[in-house]
C-alpha cells in the first residue's frame, strides 16, 4: 500500500560544481549547506552565484532560500602562506 497523502520531493542545487538534492524552501542555513558538501563552516563561507556574475555571500547562521538549479560556491576563509 502506498502513502499517496505524502509527497517527498527535492530540488537539485550545486555547491562547488557538485550536485546535491535538498528540500526546497528557506529553512537551510549556510552552515548546513556547507556541511552537506563536506566542508567545515568554521573554515569556509557559502556564496551564491547569481545572474551576470553577481556573488552573494552568506553568514553561517543565515537562512538560505533553496530553489531548483541554484549555484553555490565555497569561499575559503584563511589559506596558509608558504
NORSUL-V416958 format. One line per field, one symbol per residue. phi: phi as a letter, one per 30 degrees, with the letter a starting at -180 (. if undefined). psi: psi as a letter, one per 40 degrees, with the letter a starting at -180 (. if undefined). burial: b if it has 24 or more other C-alpha atoms within 12 Angstrom, else e. Layout:
BEGIN
phi = ???
psi = ???
burial = ???
END
This chain:
BEGIN
phi = .ccddcccbbbcbbbhicdbcbddkbccdedddddedicdedcbccbccceiidccccdedddcdcbeidcbbcbddbbdcd
psi = higeehhhiiihiihfehiihihiafehidddddddefihdeeiihihhiifehhhiiidehhhhhiheihiiihhdhhih.
burial = eeeeeeeeeeeebbbbeeebebeeeeeebbbbbbebbebebeebbbbbbeeeeeeebbbbeeebbbbeebbbbbbeeeeeee
END
